[in-house]
Amino acid sequence: MLINKDVIYKLYEEGKIRKQEDLREVFNAVFKEIIETIYQAELTETLGYSKYDRAKKKTDNSRNGYSSKVVRSSFGEIELDVPRDRKGEYEPIIVKKRQRDITGIEGKILSLYAKGMSTRDIQEHMRSMYDLDMSPESISRITEKVLEKAIEWQNRPLNSLYAIIFLDALFYKLRVDGVVKKVAVYSMIGINMEGKKECLGLWINEKESAKFWIGVLNELKNRGVKDVLIFSVDGLSGLSEAIKTVYPQAEIQRCIVHQVRNSLKFASYKDRRELAMDLKKIYSAPSEEMGALELDHLEDKWGDKYPHMIKSWRRNWEEISTLFKYPPEIRRLIYTTNPIESFNSKLRKRTKNKGVFPTKDSLFKILYLAVEEITKKWTGTIKNWSKIYPQLYIYFEERINMATNSNLDI
């Protein structure tokens, strides 16, 4: 009884759909038919011939009636007729033998959507794998459920204190008022005081500005983040000013990898190796004084040839030199935004099949599903956290205690 308009009208006219409970019964019957159709497709694949095409039979195995099982679904309990084969070789895939909860079929569709497949790609996949004919509209309705969940996730309460927050951007094409534009998606990863990573949120915007960043950081405050010890960021426009406004006590570390990369970008090929070694002497120096001295040496050697590079290091020195305050374990953690770049590369991989997103909501949905999939593996603490935390406590004892006491008061 696959649903279409005529069937719905007929059920209504017959008085079979009058209240929500009636709808659940109808959906229950439809879902039962879908699952049992998939069962038959799976058994045909196992045996190598369809139920009414014994001429193609090349096995001594055969169908052997049905067994009954009751499972839970989004629409209530469903009694399924599970086909059997004589040799017991058939292993159901869509609803496994001992599985008693099948709400996960929607999850399968969402998983395909999260991998960047379009609704029509998913339709074809479900048809080819399970002989299940679902319209793109039906699949879209399932994925639409994601948006409510994604908005709830974006607004969930956060911890009152984060040791480090990494922030970076990746870019997508989005159709805005009929015109394709390049928009930035800013992702934020926090390391909490237990040493575990969290994706704090995703923000889609066309351009960076201090006003935009103040809005993002105030959103964090409204979600419960009272303090951040260190921000590790690239040179995003207006971000430093916003951090100093919203979290004035936070340290800011500019990504050294980005700084070096930008320095080498316009250097001649024959100079790059030697220049990279001289730059390393700056950020690997044992102290800020020695780092500043190495920067002076760099200017003496390369200043005439690459004056803009020297100006960049001097202009950003306050945020470049933050790492010199800390021991090696903390330095290695904050000197680069690599943790979030790695995260963003995984997001790109899961969305690479998409060309242009039709709406901001469609982009947000697929990124949220990708985040869910990626962060499932974030179960342990970051490397050397048992050494890093005591060191952070020495540097930020008062602020850590204040956040801890604030949580106890709540």
N, C-alpha and C positions, 0 to 999 in steps of 0.2 A: 504494500500500500504506500508506495513512494508518493510524497505530497505534491500536488499541484493545485491550481485555483479551483478546478472543477471538483476535485475530491473534497476540498474544504467546503465549497458551497453545498455539496451533497450531504456531507456530515452535519452541517448546520441545519439544513432543511429537514433532516431526519431526527433532529433534536439531540444529536450526539455531542455537539459542542455548545455548551451554554455557560460554563464556568471554567475557572483555571484548572480544577481537578480533571475536567474532561479533556483539556488540552494536554495535560500530562499523560493521560491514557493514550491519546492519539500519538504523541511523540514516542511513547514507550513502544507502541506497535510498529512505528516506522523504524525506530532504532533496532528493534528485534529483527525486522526484515533485512536491514542493512547488514547487521552482524552475521546473520545466517547466510546471506548471499556471499559475504566475504569468506565464510567457512567453506562453502562449496567451491569457490575459486581456489582456495588454498589446497583443498583435497584433490581437486583436478590437477593442480601443479605437481602434487606429490605422486599421484598415480600415473600421470602422463596421458590420461584420456578423460573426456567429459562423461557425464552420467549416461548420455544417450548416444555415445559414439564408441561402442565397444570394438569397432573395427580397427581402431588405432591402439587397442590395448596391447602392450608389450611387456606385461608384468603378470605374475601369478597372484598379485595382491588385488583386492577389490573392495568395494564399499560394503559396509556391514551394519546398516541401520543407523540408529541415533541413540545418544544418551542425553539425559536432561540435566541442566544445571541452572541455578538461580544466581544472578549477579546484580550488583548495585550499579546504577547509572545516574546521570544527571537528572533523569526523569523518574526515578524510583527503581524498584526491583523489576528485573526482566527474567522470564524463564526462557532459556535458549535450548534449542535442539541442536546438539553438537554431533556432526556426522562422525562415523567410525570406519576404520578399515580393518580387514581381517588380520593383518600382520602387526597392527599397532605401530606402523611406521609414521603415520600422520601426526605431526606436532603442530597444533594451532599456533599461529603467529600473532594475529590481531588481538585475540583473547586467549591467553595461554591456559593450559590445562587446569592449574590450580588457582588461576586468577579469579577473584570474586568481585573485583571493582573495575568497571570499564569506562569510568569517566575520563580515562587517559586517551581515548581516541581523539577527542578535541585537542589534547596535548600533542598528538602526532602531527596534526595539521598545523598547530602553532609552531612546532619545532621546524617543520619544513619552511614555514613563513619566516622564522627567525634566521634561517640559512640563506635568505635572500630570494627564495622562489616566489614568483608572482602567483596570484590566485589561479590563473590559467595553467601555470606549470604544475601547481598542486593538484588541480583538477585532473590533468593528464596522468600525474603520478598515481593518484588514487584509482584511476580507471585501469591503468596498465598493471598495477600491483594487485589490486583487489577486485577488479571488474566492478567498481563502484562509481556510479555516475552522479557526481555532485556538481551543481552549477557554480560558476564563479561567485554568484550572489550569495549562495549558501556558505561558501568558504569565507567570503568577506564578512558575513554576519558573525561567524565564529571569531575571526580576527578582531572584529570591532570590540569584542568583550575585553580585549587586551588594553584598550585605551584607558578605561576606567581604572584598571589595575595599575597601569603605568603612572597615571596622575597621582594615585594614592601612594605609590612608591616614591615619587618625586617629592611628595610633601610629608613623608614619614618623619617622626621625631629622630634626632641624631644624638650622639653622645655630647656631653657638655665640654669635653676637652679632647683635642686630637694632637698627637705628637708632631706629625708632619702631614701637610696636605700638598699633593702634586696637582698641577693644573696644566692642561695643554689643549690644543684645538685640532680638529680634522675637518675636512671640507666636503660638501655635497652639493649637487645641483638640485634646485628646488624650483617648482613652478609657482611664481608669485604674481597674481593678477594677470595671468596669461603670458608672463615673460619668464624665461628660465634664468635664474640667478644663482650665483655661487654663495652659499651660506656656510657659516662656521658652526660646528657643534663643539661646545666646550665641555669636556668631561673632567671630573674632579675625583681624585682618589685620596682617601684619608687613611692614615695609619693610627689606629686607636691606641690607648694606653696598655692594651694587652698585646700589642704588636701584630694585630691582624689588619689586613687590608679591607677597605669597604669602598664601593663606588657611591659617592655621596649624591650624585645627580648628573643630569645632562641639560645643557642650556643651548638653545638654537637662536642665533642672532646673525644679522647681516654685517654688522661692524662692531669693532671694539671701541669702548670709551670708558672714561672714569665713571660716568653716570651708570652705564650698563653694569660695570663691575660692582659698584656700590649696591645696586639692586640685588645682584647675585649673593654678595656677602651678607647683606641684611637678611636675605632669605635664609641663609645658614643660621644666623642668629635667632631668627624667629622659629627655627626648627630645633633650637636648643643648644647650638654650639656657642658657648660663652667665650672660649679662648682656643687659640691655635699657637703652638710653640714655634713652629717653623713652616714657612711656605717655600716650596721649591718650584720655581716657575721659569718659563721662558720670558722674553721681553715683550709680553702682550701689552698693547697700548692702554694706558690708564690704569693697569692692574695694581702697580706698586702704590700709586696715590690712594686707590680705594682701600687697599689693605691697611695702610697707615691711618686711614680715617675710621674704618670699622673695627680693626683689631690692632690698635696702636702699639701693643706690647709684642706683637709677633715679629720674629726675625724673618728676613726675606733673603733667600739664596737664589741668585740667578744661575741658570743651568750653564755649567762650564762647557759641556759638550756643544751646546748651541753657540756659545760665544766663540769657541775655537773654530767650529765649522764656518761661522760667518767670517772669521778672520782669514781663513784659508781660501774662501770662495773666490776672492779677487786677486789672490797671489798667483804669480806665474808658476807653471808646473815645476820648473827646475828649482824653485825656492821652497816648495811646500814641505818637503821632508825636513829640511834644516829648520824652517820656521816653526813647524809643529814641535820639534824638540825644544826650541827656545821657549815656546808658549808653555810647554809642560813644566819647565823649570819654575814658572810663576805659580801655577795652581798646586804643584806638589811641594812647594816650599814648606819648611817646618813652622813658620810663623808669618804673620801679616807683614812684619818689617822686612823679612827676607823676600817675601813675595813682591813687595813694593820695590825692593832693590833690583830684583830680576826684571821687573817691568821697566825700570830705568835703563837697565842694560839692553832690553829689547828695543827701547826707543833710540838709544845710541846707535844700535846696529841696523835697525830697519826703518827708523822714523822718516828719513828722507824719501825712501822708496814707497812706504805704505803709511802715510800720515793718518789716513782715516781709521786704520786699524788701531793705532795707538790711541787716537781720540776716543774710540769706542771703549777700550779697556779702561781708560781714565774716567770717562763719563759714568761707566757702570761699576766702578771699583767698590763703592760702598756695599753693593749687593753681591759682587763677585767674592769679596774678601770675608764674607760671613763665615765661611767654612773654617777659616783659620782659628776660630775660637774653640773648636771642638777636636776631640781625639779621633784617630783614624776610623773607628767603626761608624761614628756619626757622620764624618766627612764622606765616607763612601756611600752613605745612604742619601745624603742631601745634595751632593755636588752635581747631580744630573737628574733630569726628568725622565730617565729611561723607564722606570716602572710604569708611568702612564703612557709613554710612547709604545711600549710593548702591548699595553691594554688597547690602545687605539689601533694598533696594527691588526689585532684580533677582530675589532669591530669592522675594520675595512674588509677583512677576509670574508666576514659573514654578510657583507652588503655589496660585494664587488659585482654581483649580477644585476644590480640596479643601476639604471642610467640616470633618469630624472625622476624625482619623487613628485607626485601630483600635489601633495599638501604637506604642511608641517606636521600634522597628526600622523600621516602615513610614515614619515621619516622617524618620528618619535617612537611609534609603536615598534618598528622593526629594530631600532637601536635598543629599546628596553628589553625586548626578547633576547637579543644578543647579549646584553649585559647579564641577564638572568642565567644564561647558559655558561658564560665565562666565569662568573663569580661563584658558581657552584663548587668550583675546585679550590676556592680560597678558604681552606679549612684550618691551615696551620698558621704559625707565627712567622714573621719574616726572619731571615738569617741573622744570627747573632743577637737576637732581641734580649737574651738573658744578660748580655754585656752592655747593650745600648741603653736599656731602661735605667740601670743604676747611674749611668753617666748623665742621662737626661735629668734624673732626679737631683743630682748635685747642682746642675746649672739652673734648674727651674723649680726648685723645691717649694718655694712659696706659692707659685701659681698652680702647681700640681696639687698641693694640699688644699688650696682654696677651692679648686674644682671638685675634689673628693668630698670636702666638707659640705659643699653646696648640694651635691647629690644626696648626701646623708640627710640633710635638712628636708629635702623633698620627700 
